[in-house]
Amino acid sequence: MNPEILQGAKKGAKLIFVGKEHGRHIIAQEEINRIIIDESAKCEIVVRLKGGDPFVFGRGGEEARELRKYGIEFEVVPGVTSAIAVPEAAGIPITDRRVASSFTIITGHRAAHKGRKEVDLSRVESDTIIVLMGLGNLEHITGELMKTRSPTTPVAVIQQGTTKSEKVVTGTLEDIVNKVLEEKIRAPTIIVIGEVVNLRREIAP
């Protein structure tokens, strides 16, 4: 999330950071749930601010269920998922009638919960694939996709999209891993895979 957003917070508001750093959670989700519940008992208004949309890989559903369990009233404010907003801001449309009529959004994290199946990337048939939180598994992701897709399929990796630190690296399934290493790309990133990536040449300033 762009820290400039917090400049709009009410003077005197209590700000509690519960975000993440690449590869680890600063605070466990269970502790975040507890903080929200405790603060709700002490404050008239509590805002749980998230980047993107809270119900798209944002654990908003988990937090909402916890609040409901404790009888705490809340309102969910829909956001714009970074899976679409970040590529769009970088000049990459997710669909285009010439090259892409479908898209799939997946998490790049490997399955951590027992009973949750990993997505078989080689079976994903959508024209465009958007991967959130996938930088650490980029080599695995591209390897799986090359089982059924051309190694020359375009790929874009967008670092810290829509911020002053935004950086866009483009390549193909077969060379994007090396390009990302060369450019020292760091999380958070959005990865876009598909022919729409090439449209950036026509759209981006």
N, C-alpha and C positions, 0 to 999 in steps of 0.2 A: 504494500500500500504506500502511496506517495505521502510522506510525512507532512506535506503542505496542507493536507486535509485537516489536520488537527489544529491548524490556526483558526478554524471556525468554531472551536469549542468555546463554550461559555466561560467567562473569566471566573476562576475559582473552582472549576470543575475538576474532579479527581480523575486522573488518567492512570490506568493500569495497563502496562504492556504485557500481553500474553502471546506474542507472535512466535515465529519460528525462525531458526537459522538453518542454513543448508545442512541436511543430514541429521538434525536433531530438533526436538521440541524443547523450547525453553521451559514451558510448563505443561504438564500432562493434561489431557483433555478432562479427566476426572477432577483435577484441581481447578480448571477453568470453570467447569460446571458449578463447583462449590463456591467460587468467588462470585459468580453471577447471582446465585441464590442468596448468599450472605449480604451482598450489596443491595439486593432488592428489598431486603428486610430493613435496611438502614436509610435508603435513599428513595425519594419520590419518583425519580426517573433514572433508569439505568439504560445505557445504550451499548449494545455489543456491536462494535464497528468491525466490519470485515471488508477485505478487498474482493471485488467481483460480486458474484451472487452467493448468498449464504447457503443455498441448497445445492450448489454445484461444486462438489468436492470441498465444501466449506464447513462441514460438520454442523451446519445450522440445524439440521433435523435432529441430531443428537441432543443439542442444547434445548431445542423446543420441547422435545419429549420430557426432558428433565424438569423444565419449568412447569409443564402441565402436570407432572407427577406431584409437584409440591403446591399445586393450586395457584401458581403465580400468573397473573394476566400478562400477556405480551402481544406485540404486533410484529409481524414479519414484513419488512420493507424489501421488496424484490430489487435486486441489483442487475447490473449488466455483466455477464460472465467475462472474465479476462480471456477466455478461450476464443471469443469472437472479437471483443473490443481491441485487444492488443494487436492481433494481425491486421485488423482494419486500420488502426492508427498508423501501422507500418506500411500501408499500401497493399495489403494482401486480402482480397475478398475470399470468404470461405466457400462461396458458391459462385458459379458463373455459367450461364447457359451454354457457353461454347465448350467448357471443359469439365464442369463439376455440377452435378445435380443432387449430390448427397454428401453428408459429412458425419463423422463420428468423433466424439470427444471421449478420451480415456485418461486415466491417471497413469503416470509413468512409474509409480511405486509398485514394487512386486507385492503380491498378495501376502498380507501379514496376519490375516484372521483365518482361523481354522474354519473350513467350510466355504470360504469364498474362493471361487475359481478365478484364475488369471485369464485375461483376455487372450485368446489365440490370435495374435496379430496376423498370422499368415492367412487367416480366414476372414479378416475384415475386408468387406467389398466396397465400402464407401469410396467415393472419388477423392475426398479430402479427409485426412486424419489429423486431429489436433491433440497433442499430448501435453498435459499439465504435469509439472513436477517430474519431468522425465530426464533431466540432464544427466543425473548419475547413472542412468541405465540406457543411455543413448546407444552404446555399442550393441547391447542386447536387442534393443528396439529395431535398429536398422538391420541387424542380422536376421531377425525373424521376418521382417517385411520383405527382404530380398529373396525369401523362399518362394514368393509368389508374385513379386513385383520387379520391374526392371531396376537394375542397379543405378540407372541414370534418372530415376524418379526424383524430381526436384524436392528439396527440403530447405526450410528456413528455421533458424533458431534465433529467437528474439529475447534478448536479455533486458530485464527491468523495463518492459514496455511502457510507453507514455511518460517516462520520467526523463530527467536530464542525463541519466546514465544509460539510456536506451542504446542498444547496439544490435544490429541485425547481421547475421552471417548466413549466407545462402550457399547451397551446394547440392549434392545428390546423396542418395542412400549410401553409395560406396565411398564417398570422400568427406561427408559432413563431420564425422568424428574427428578426423585429423584437422579440419579447418577450425572446429570449435576449440581444440587444444592450442592451435597456433594463435588464435585470437584471445585466448585466456578468458573465455566466456564463463560467467559465474551465475549461479541461481539468484533469483528466480527467473525461469525462462518459460516461454511458450514455444512448442515445436509444431511446425506446420508441414505436412507431407502431402504432396500432390501437385498437379499441373498448375493450380492457382498460384503457386509461388512465383512462377514465371511472369505472371501478370503484374508483379511489382515493378517491373521495368517500365511498364506503360503508365502506372499510376503514381508511384512514389515520386516526390519532388526531387 
